[in-house]
Amino acid sequence: MAAGMYLEHYLDSIENLPFELQRNFNLMRDLDQRTEDLKGQIDSLAKEYTANARTLSSEQKLTILRQIQQSYSKCKEFGDDKVQLAMQTYEMVDKHIRRLDTDLARFEADLKEKQIESTDYDSTSSKGKKAETRQKEKKTAKTRSKVKSSDEDGSPKSAQKKVKLLQPGEFNSPATNFGNVHPSDVLDMPVDPNEPTYCLCHQVSYGEMIGCDNTDCSIEWFHFACVGLTTKPRGKWYCPRCSQDRKRK
């Protein structure tokens, strides 16, 4: 139940409470006034009795004493009625206080239940996001492993020309395009610290790469841009270092 509903129901229940309290207070005030009047009569009768005790007959004395006794009895009745009204007024107010406490306890229980539901939803959503992230990381690791395996399988000892092109779709990152990558952009790419490096720039494989035809080349693979190539050359191709070594020989 919403907070507004609790408040509305409680206000409806105490709508007549002020009028009932006012009525009881007026009745108690009236009883007080009657009691005070009777006390005044008792004082008057007591003064008359003490002042004329010697001259009054026995019957007159007995009549005055009965009147005083009746007045005291009446005062006691008024006092009992006033006590009953006070207890009724207290119970009336206490009943509404207990109802308010009950409604507050229910409202707090509803709030805690909603907080638990919200926490469970957030926890489930967080677990789903973490699982999705782990799945993406596994896919990325598998792709990099495939790329690494393809690099190791392409041995440069073969006499044929070796040119490899990494397609953009091999990686999961949609924002990275490996088709036309400049050497200066490689620093912005996600790199596995265990991934081998190639070329004169000592960076990971990306874009179009060409393999040196020298079987003893220590580097083996080179980026087109790093060795000044734009297309695959005809015949055998040697890297700058191997070309210098061959000229010296």
Stockholm file with secondary structure:
# STOCKHOLM 1.0

chainA/1-249         MAAGMYLEHYLDSIENLPFELQRNFNLMRDLDQRTEDLKGQIDSLAKEYTANARTLSSEQKLTILRQIQQSYSKCKEFGDDKVQLAMQTYEMVDKHIRRLDTDLARFEADLKEKQIESTDYDSTSSKGKKAETRQKEKKTAKTRSKVKSSDEDGSPKSAQKKVKLLQPGEFNSPATNFGNVHPSDVLDMPVDPNEPTYCLCHQVSYGEMIGCDNTDCSIEWFHFACVGLTTKPRGKWYCPRCSQDRKRK
#=GR chainA/1-249 SS CCHHHHHHHHHHHTSSHHHHHHHHHHHHHHHHHHHHHHHHHHHHHHHHHHHSTTTSCHHHHHHHHHHHHHHHHHHHHHHHHHHHHHHHHHHHHHHHHHHHHHHHHHHHHHHHHHHHHHHHHHHHHHHHHHHHHHHHHHHHHHHHHHHHHHHHHSCTTSSSCEEEECCGGGSSCTTCCCSSCCGGGGGGSCCCTTSCCBTTTTBCCCSEEEECSCTTCSSCEEETGGGTCSSCCSSCCCCHHHHHHHHHC
#=GC SS_cons         CCHHHHHHHHHHHTSSHHHHHHHHHHHHHHHHHHHHHHHHHHHHHHHHHHHSTTTSCHHHHHHHHHHHHHHHHHHHHHHHHHHHHHHHHHHHHHHHHHHHHHHHHHHHHHHHHHHHHHHHHHHHHHHHHHHHHHHHHHHHHHHHHHHHHHHHHSCTTSSSCEEEECCGGGSSCTTCCCSSCCGGGGGGSCCCTTSCCBTTTTBCCCSEEEECSCTTCSSCEEETGGGTCSSCCSSCCCCHHHHHHHHHC
//
